[in-house]
Amino acid sequence: MKALKIKLPLETELREKIFDALQGETIMAIMEMANIYNVPDVVHNILEGQSFRVDKKLMSRYYDIFYGVKELLAYDGDIDFYITSDTSINAWSYKGHREGEPDVINVNSGLLQLMNDDELRFVIGHEIGHLINGDSEMKHLVDFVFPEEAAMPLALRYKVQLWSQLAELEADRYGFVACQNLDQCVSAFFKMTTGLNLEQINMDIQTLIESNKERLKFFKGDTGYNSFEDHPVNPIRIEAINLFASYVQGKNIGKKMNELIKLLTKMPSTPVDYYLARFVASAGLIIANADNLVTEEEYNVIIGELSAFQLFPREYLQSFVDSNEDLFKEFEETTKKIMELDASRRPALLEFLITLAIVDRKIKKAEVELVFNIGVAYLHFTEVEIAQAFALKVQTEFTPKMQDIV
């Protein structure tokens, strides 16, 4: 298994970026010392009391399957496997974080009743893959810093969710190594999705794989954007494991896998969102450069607004900076298109421009005049309306810099 490339470069990149942004090394040390986020202890207590730990003497079949996968994947940590009476078709894992504390994998009875042995090996391999990668630790860190997901900056939230989806694809690869049978991996996906048994409905697995390619076309179209749930949609997961099986057979899947991952980076969008992103970038740079100095505060406002439309807003904005295109012409064409598609966006666009003019806590004449000119000529506001919007923004958000006071 060591010879196989299980890891996805983008997953590694996002993991490191998120960990560093959340000051992971320091925060996790504080969590450990404070003993305030000891989820594995709670999980063990609940499972010991309400579930059944897999034992060699009492459950030899499941014991051999579970620990056989553990040995196959060369995982040297201790794992306690549990079975819980739950009709939902699910399994999950937690990694013990203290020395001598075993990891936990729980399998619901509903899943066991539906899966054959090879499908079960895929599921267990998937969960051990999460343990190998330390995915639950990463999720603990994110949940600790942001117990309320809504409080998480949008730019970070999209990255966390994309990382989670890529982590699932990696875990699926461990599942394939454990199962070593593409058909059984795909049938496991089908059963988890539908709750149906392929044998009972007489479905051919190869037909299912081929039909998945047709379903995948939807997500390659403009309307098939990424929902940014924790798990990728099944058509993408099935195709990803299909490609990995081809890779294991020695085939080159680099381009196809990159195209598949690109589907996961597609943002939720409406027809006008494309132009709104271009407006934020072009108009933002124009206003911020009115005094020939883009401040950090102005830059962060532009990036923050772009986060609603772009998964990698810094790179997107930099493409405008590096472009040889006329920035003002881009702004004019983009604004005209937005007015045609959805003129109700005008107040939000004006508010964005005013925010840029005051965010560095220096209300400069050049920036104010430019906002008025754009507001009248392109957004079709009167000067009075713009002045009133400015006045409200100053009253609610403006605070002079301390060095300008003392």
C-alpha positions, 0 to 999 in steps of 0.5 A: 500500500505504501507504493500507492499514492493515496493522498490528494495534493489539494487535500494536503494543501487545504489541510495545512492551510486550515490548520495554520489559519486556526493556529492548530498546533497551539490551540490543540495543545491548549485543548489537551491541557484544558481537557475540555474537548475529550470527545473520545472519552465520551464516545467510549462511555456511551458505546460501552454502555449502549453498544456491543464491542466486537469480541473474538469469542462472541463475534468471530466473523466480524472480528476477523473482518474488522481486524483483518482490514486493520492488519491489511492496512498496516494500521498499528494503533489500537482500535475498539470496534463497536456495533450499535443497534441503529437502522441507519446505514452508517459507520463512523470513527474517532481517533483517541488522542491520549497515550494508550487510548484506543481509537473507536470505529462504530458500525450501525446494525442497519449497515451490517444487515445490508452489506456482504463481507467485501462491502463491509471491508470497504466500509471498515477500510474507509473508516480506518483511512480516516484514522490514518489521516487524522481527519477526526482531529482536524474536525475537532479543531475546526469545531472547537474554534467555531462551535457555531458554523455560521460564525466561520468566515465564508472563505474558510467555511468553503475551504473546510467543506472542500477539504472534508470532501477530499478527505472522504475521497482519500478514505474511499481509496483506503476502502478500495485497498481493503476490499480490492474489488471495484464492484463491491465498492460501488455496490456498497455506495449504492446500498448506503445511498438507497438502502436497497440490495442489488441482488433483490432488485436484480441490478447489474453492477457494470450497468450501474457504473456506466449509468453513473457516468451519465449522472456525472454529466449533470455535475459537469454542466453549469447547473451542477455546482458543488453543494459543499456538504461534508461528503461529495455527491455519490456520482463523484465518489463512484467515479473517483473510486473507479479511477483509483481502481484504474490507477491501481491497475497501472493506468494514468488517471492524472488528467481525469482525476484533476477534472473530477476534483475540479467539479468539487471546487464549483461554487453555488451560483446564479446567472448573475454571480459570475458578473458580481464576482467580476464587479467586486474585483474590478470596482474594488481595485478601482476604488481602492486605487483611487488614492494610489494605495491599496490598504490591507483593510481595503484588500480584505474587504474585496477578498471577503466579498469575493469569498461568496463567489470564489473558492480561492478569492486571492488567486482570483483577484490576483488574476485581475491585477496581473491582467493586461485588460482595461480594468475600467472597461471590465467594470463598465461591461460587468456593471451593465450586465448586472443591471440587465440581469438583476437591477435589485442588486444596486443597493448592495453594490453601492454599499460595497463601494462605500465600505471600501471608501471608509474601511481604512478609517481615512475618508479620502476625497478622491475615493468619495468622489469616485463612489459618487461618480460610479453611483450616479453614472452606472448604478443610477442613484441620485447624489442625495441617495448616495449621500444618505447611504454614505451618512448612514455608513459613517454613523454605523461603521466609521471610527477614526484611527487612534493615532489621528486622535491622540 
